[in-house]
């Protein structure tokens, strides 16, 4: 799944790598892999 983090738009497009509990690992095009607690960060799905 592709996502964006509106709070950090400069990270670019991200691809979800894994989900474990409340944690999601996303590989962003300009930042690399980031582990996010999705209870506090709202990722926006990209459907293009």
N, CA, C and O atoms as CSV, one atom per row, in Angstrom:
chain,resi,resn,atom,element,x,y,z
A,1,UNK,N,N,0.840,-1.167,0.000
A,1,UNK,CA,C,0.000,0.000,0.000
A,1,UNK,C,C,0.888,1.233,0.000
A,1,UNK,O,O,1.919,1.261,0.671
A,2,UNK,N,N,0.488,2.254,-0.753
A,2,UNK,CA,C,1.223,3.510,-0.792
A,2,UNK,C,C,0.525,4.536,0.101
A,2,UNK,O,O,-0.703,4.609,0.141
A,3,UNK,N,N,1.329,5.326,0.818
A,3,UNK,CA,C,0.787,6.301,1.774
A,3,UNK,C,C,1.610,7.586,1.740
A,3,UNK,O,O,2.723,7.628,1.217
A,4,UNK,N,N,1.025,8.620,2.312
A,4,UNK,CA,C,1.728,9.880,2.567
A,4,UNK,C,C,1.506,10.247,4.030
A,4,UNK,O,O,0.490,9.897,4.630
A,5,UNK,N,N,2.479,10.958,4.584
A,5,UNK,CA,C,2.356,11.480,5.939
A,5,UNK,C,C,2.160,12.990,5.810
A,5,UNK,O,O,3.133,13.710,5.586
A,6,UNK,N,N,0.930,13.488,5.945
A,6,UNK,CA,C,0.674,14.917,5.745
A,6,UNK,C,C,1.469,15.816,6.701
A,6,UNK,O,O,1.723,16.978,6.381
A,7,UNK,N,N,1.858,15.301,7.849
A,7,UNK,CA,C,2.648,16.086,8.802
A,7,UNK,C,C,4.093,16.252,8.345
A,7,UNK,O,O,4.793,17.154,8.806
A,8,UNK,N,N,4.540,15.381,7.439
A,8,UNK,CA,C,5.903,15.408,6.922
A,8,UNK,C,C,5.866,15.181,5.410
A,8,UNK,O,O,6.411,14.196,4.912
A,9,UNK,N,N,5.230,16.082,4.697
A,9,UNK,CA,C,5.043,15.934,3.251
A,9,UNK,C,C,6.369,15.809,2.507
A,9,UNK,O,O,6.428,15.191,1.444
A,10,UNK,N,N,7.440,16.395,3.062
A,10,UNK,CA,C,8.746,16.345,2.409
A,10,UNK,C,C,9.328,14.928,2.369
A,10,UNK,O,O,10.286,14.680,1.637
A,11,UNK,N,N,8.766,14.004,3.141
A,11,UNK,CA,C,9.223,12.614,3.100
A,11,UNK,C,C,8.884,11.953,1.776
A,11,UNK,O,O,9.535,10.989,1.376
A,12,UNK,N,N,7.859,12.472,1.088
A,12,UNK,CA,C,7.437,11.921,-0.194
A,12,UNK,C,C,6.517,10.730,-0.018
A,12,UNK,O,O,5.969,10.490,1.058
A,13,UNK,N,N,6.363,9.997,-1.099
A,13,UNK,CA,C,5.504,8.829,-1.131
A,13,UNK,C,C,6.145,7.692,-0.340
A,13,UNK,O,O,7.359,7.494,-0.397
A,14,UNK,N,N,5.324,6.950,0.396
A,14,UNK,CA,C,5.838,5.844,1.193
A,14,UNK,C,C,5.139,4.546,0.859
A,14,UNK,O,O,3.955,4.533,0.523
A,15,UNK,N,N,5.877,3.456,0.953
A,15,UNK,CA,C,5.306,2.125,0.750
A,15,UNK,C,C,5.329,1.387,2.076
A,15,UNK,O,O,6.381,1.248,2.701
A,16,UNK,N,N,4.161,0.912,2.505
A,16,UNK,CA,C,4.060,0.163,3.758
A,16,UNK,C,C,4.814,-1.153,3.598
A,16,UNK,O,O,4.581,-1.900,2.648
A,17,UNK,N,N,5.719,-1.429,4.534
A,17,UNK,CA,C,6.516,-2.651,4.515
A,17,UNK,C,C,5.923,-3.715,5.438
A,17,UNK,O,O,5.871,-4.894,5.087
A,18,UNK,N,N,5.473,-3.287,6.627
A,18,UNK,CA,C,4.909,-4.253,7.572
A,18,UNK,C,C,4.069,-3.527,8.614
A,18,UNK,O,O,4.210,-2.324,8.835
A,19,UNK,N,N,3.189,-4.304,9.248
A,19,UNK,CA,C,2.350,-3.802,10.340
A,19,UNK,C,C,2.447,-4.812,11.470
A,19,UNK,O,O,2.248,-6.010,11.270
A,20,UNK,N,N,2.759,-4.308,12.675
A,20,UNK,CA,C,2.842,-5.168,13.852
A,20,UNK,C,C,2.202,-4.422,15.020
A,20,UNK,O,O,2.779,-3.475,15.554
A,21,UNK,N,N,1.013,-4.855,15.407
A,21,UNK,CA,C,0.309,-4.161,16.482
A,21,UNK,C,C,-0.039,-2.752,16.047
A,21,UNK,O,O,-0.705,-2.550,15.032
A,22,UNK,N,N,0.421,-1.767,16.830
A,22,UNK,CA,C,0.156,-0.358,16.531
A,22,UNK,C,C,1.275,0.287,15.725
A,22,UNK,O,O,1.244,1.492,15.477
A,23,UNK,N,N,2.255,-0.497,15.316
A,23,UNK,CA,C,3.418,0.034,14.586
A,23,UNK,C,C,3.345,-0.352,13.118
A,23,UNK,O,O,3.002,-1.482,12.769
A,24,UNK,N,N,3.675,0.610,12.268
A,24,UNK,CA,C,3.742,0.353,10.834
A,24,UNK,C,C,5.106,0.822,10.340
A,24,UNK,O,O,5.549,1.921,10.673
A,25,UNK,N,N,5.764,-0.010,9.552
A,25,UNK,CA,C,7.046,0.355,8.960
A,25,UNK,C,C,6.782,0.789,7.527
A,25,UNK,O,O,6.196,0.052,6.735
A,26,UNK,N,N,7.232,2.018,7.207
A,26,UNK,CA,C,6.996,2.590,5.889
A,26,UNK,C,C,8.346,3.000,5.299
A,26,UNK,O,O,9.178,3.596,5.984
A,27,UNK,N,N,8.551,2.676,4.030
A,27,UNK,CA,C,9.753,3.089,3.320
A,27,UNK,C,C,9.401,4.304,2.463
A,27,UNK,O,O,8.753,4.170,1.425
A,28,UNK,N,N,9.838,5.513,2.910
A,28,UNK,CA,C,9.540,6.755,2.215
A,28,UNK,C,C,10.636,7.073,1.214
A,28,UNK,O,O,11.809,6.787,1.456
A,29,UNK,N,N,10.249,7.672,0.075
A,29,UNK,CA,C,11.202,7.915,-1.012
A,29,UNK,C,C,12.314,8.880,-0.644
A,29,UNK,O,O,13.409,8.764,-1.196
A,30,UNK,N,N,12.089,9.837,0.268
A,30,UNK,CA,C,13.128,10.816,0.600
A,30,UNK,C,C,13.709,10.647,2.004
A,30,UNK,O,O,14.655,11.345,2.371
A,31,UNK,N,N,13.154,9.737,2.781
A,31,UNK,CA,C,13.585,9.579,4.170
A,31,UNK,C,C,14.060,8.166,4.477
A,31,UNK,O,O,14.838,7.969,5.411
A,32,UNK,N,N,13.612,7.190,3.717
A,32,UNK,CA,C,13.949,5.803,3.993
A,32,UNK,C,C,12.932,5.181,4.935
A,32,UNK,O,O,11.806,5.663,5.053
A,33,UNK,N,N,13.336,4.110,5.602
A,33,UNK,CA,C,12.409,3.381,6.470
A,33,UNK,C,C,12.174,4.120,7.778
A,33,UNK,O,O,13.101,4.587,8.440
A,34,UNK,N,N,10.886,4.205,8.123
A,34,UNK,CA,C,10.466,4.857,9.353
A,34,UNK,C,C,9.433,3.961,10.026
A,34,UNK,O,O,8.512,3.470,9.373
A,35,UNK,N,N,9.586,3.749,11.334
A,35,UNK,CA,C,8.585,3.010,12.106
A,35,UNK,C,C,7.676,4.046,12.759
A,35,UNK,O,O,8.139,4.935,13.473
A,36,UNK,N,N,6.377,3.916,12.503
A,36,UNK,CA,C,5.395,4.912,12.937
A,36,UNK,C,C,4.367,4.242,13.836
A,36,UNK,O,O,3.897,3.142,13.546
A,37,UNK,N,N,4.026,4.911,14.923
A,37,UNK,CA,C,2.911,4.489,15.778
A,37,UNK,C,C,1.661,5.128,15.196
A,37,UNK,O,O,1.452,6.331,15.356
A,38,UNK,N,N,0.827,4.345,14.522
A,38,UNK,CA,C,-0.294,4.947,13.822
A,38,UNK,C,C,-1.441,5.364,14.734
A,38,UNK,O,O,-2.472,5.830,14.247
A,39,UNK,N,N,-1.286,5.206,16.049
A,39,UNK,CA,C,-2.265,5.785,16.973
A,39,UNK,C,C,-2.080,7.295,17.054
A,39,UNK,O,O,-3.028,8.018,17.357
A,40,UNK,N,N,-0.861,7.780,16.785
A,40,UNK,CA,C,-0.584,9.215,16.901
A,40,UNK,C,C,-0.277,9.892,15.570
A,40,UNK,O,O,-0.277,11.121,15.495
A,41,UNK,N,N,-0.014,9.107,14.509
A,41,UNK,CA,C,0.280,9.666,13.189
A,41,UNK,C,C,-0.735,9.107,12.208
A,41,UNK,O,O,-0.894,7.892,12.092
A,42,UNK,N,N,-1.414,9.991,11.508
A,42,UNK,CA,C,-2.428,9.574,10.539
A,42,UNK,C,C,-1.823,9.556,9.143
A,42,UNK,O,O,-1.541,10.609,8.571
A,43,UNK,N,N,-1.627,8.368,8.599
A,43,UNK,CA,C,-1.127,8.214,7.235
A,43,UNK,C,C,-2.317,8.264,6.276
A,43,UNK,O,O,-3.408,7.784,6.586
A,44,UNK,N,N,-2.079,8.856,5.106
A,44,UNK,CA,C,-3.127,8.997,4.107
A,44,UNK,C,C,-2.842,8.018,2.966
A,44,UNK,O,O,-1.770,8.079,2.363
A,45,UNK,N,N,-3.781,7.115,2.657
A,45,UNK,CA,C,-3.570,6.191,1.550
A,45,UNK,C,C,-3.525,6.920,0.212
A,45,UNK,O,O,-4.221,7.918,0.022
A,46,UNK,N,N,-2.710,6.424,-0.711
A,46,UNK,CA,C,-2.616,6.971,-2.066
A,46,UNK,C,C,-3.112,5.894,-3.012
A,46,UNK,O,O,-2.609,4.770,-3.001
A,47,UNK,N,N,-4.095,6.234,-3.828
A,47,UNK,CA,C,-4.729,5.244,-4.697
A,47,UNK,C,C,-4.374,5.414,-6.164
A,47,UNK,O,O,-4.999,4.783,-7.016
A,48,UNK,N,N,-3.385,6.252,-6.487
A,48,UNK,CA,C,-3.001,6.464,-7.893
A,48,UNK,C,C,-2.164,5.335,-8.406
A,48,UNK,O,O,-1.754,5.349,-9.566
